[in-house]
């Protein structure tokens, strides 16, 4: 189900509030180190096929 116009507007207002108060509002994604994926939380390196961090449990979909 798609978000209605008022829901999108509420999300934008909330993101703006968070950004104004020093919080990141962009999604956190894998970092890259050569041909490996690097966990942004703990720095562990994983193969390109990794879906979550096997060291700290970080999941980009969460």
Secondary structure, 3 states (H helix, E strand, C coil): CCCCHHHHHHHHHHHHHHHHCCCCCCCCCCEEECCEEECCCCCCEECCCCCECCCCCCECCC
